[in-house]
Amino acid sequence: MKQECRHVFILGQSMGGTLTFHTASQGLNLDGVIAINPAMTSIPSMEPYRSRHTPRYLKEEHPDIKDPNVHEITYDKVPVRSMRELLSLMDETKERLSYVTCPALVLTSTVDNVVPP
C-alpha cells in the first residue's frame, strides 16, 4: 500500500482491534493504528472455553448494541474453536505490543458487555 498511498493506517474493532496491533507488531511501515474496543485482556464469557473442546458450538447471545433500532447481523452459533483461537491471539498480541512502534489511537467505551475496557 505504501507504493500507492502516502499514509497507511489500519483500523479494527473488537477482535479487529486485536488484529491491528498484531499486524502492527510485524514491523510493517505503518503510519498508525486505530483500535476501537480492542480485545486485549480477556473476554470473560469465553474464558471457560479456553481449554475445552466441547461443545463444538455455542448459541450466539443477543447483540450488544444499545439502540433497539439497529439490527446487527450475527451467526446463530459460535464455534468454540474460534473462541479458543481468539483468546490465543489476544495472549500473543499482548506479548508483542512492545514491537508496535507506530502511533496508536485506542478508543474504548465505558459500556461493552463483551470486551472489557
LINLIN-V138392 format. One record per residue. PHI is phi in degrees with one decimal (NA if undefined). PSI is psi in radians with two decimals (* if undefined). Layout:
PHI/PSI
PHI/PSI
This chain:
NA/-0.54
-62.7/-0.41
-71.8/-0.47
-105.0/-0.42
-125.4/2.52
-70.4/-0.67
-127.9/2.40
-127.7/2.11
-120.9/2.64
-121.5/2.54
-135.3/2.47
-155.0/2.72
-119.5/2.41
59.8/-2.06
-60.8/-0.60
-62.4/-0.58
-65.8/-0.68
-63.1/-0.77
-63.7/-0.57
-63.6/-0.75
-69.3/-0.67
-62.7/-0.76
-64.5/-0.78
-64.2/-0.44
-77.3/-0.06
-87.5/0.10
83.4/0.35
-74.4/2.73
-87.7/1.36
-101.7/2.63
-87.1/-0.28
168.4/2.88
-124.4/2.58
-127.6/2.15
-124.3/2.23
-109.9/2.07
45.5/0.97
-66.8/2.45
-82.0/1.72
-122.5/-0.49
-107.0/-0.95
-167.0/2.70
-124.2/1.70
-49.4/-0.67
-68.6/-0.35
-95.1/-0.40
-52.9/-0.69
-61.2/-0.31
-101.9/0.13
-54.3/-0.69
-121.1/0.27
-98.7/2.60
-114.4/-0.09
-132.1/2.59
-69.5/2.94
-73.7/-0.63
-132.6/2.67
-120.4/2.56
-66.1/2.33
-68.5/2.40
-77.5/3.10
-66.7/2.59
-57.9/2.66
-103.0/0.82
-115.5/2.22
-69.1/-0.65
-69.6/1.98
-67.0/-0.24
-87.9/-0.07
-97.7/2.29
-104.0/2.09
-97.3/2.27
-85.5/2.10
-136.5/2.87
-80.8/2.76
-73.0/-0.55
-132.0/2.68
-117.5/2.21
-68.9/2.25
-61.2/-0.61
-59.1/-0.69
-65.0/-0.64
-64.0/-0.76
-62.5/-0.71
-65.5/-0.68
-64.2/-0.79
-61.0/-0.68
-65.5/-0.73
-60.6/-0.73
-61.8/-0.78
-60.8/-0.82
-64.9/-0.73
-65.3/-0.72
-57.7/-0.71
-68.5/-0.42
-98.4/0.00
-57.3/-0.56
-66.7/-0.25
-86.7/-0.13
-81.7/2.02
-113.2/-0.13
-87.4/2.84
-61.2/2.59
-133.6/2.37
-112.8/2.10
-117.4/2.14
-112.0/2.24
-128.8/2.47
-91.6/2.71
-77.2/-0.33
-127.0/1.90
-144.7/1.99
-82.3/0.05
-113.4/-0.97
-106.1/2.04
-65.5/2.59
-61.3/*
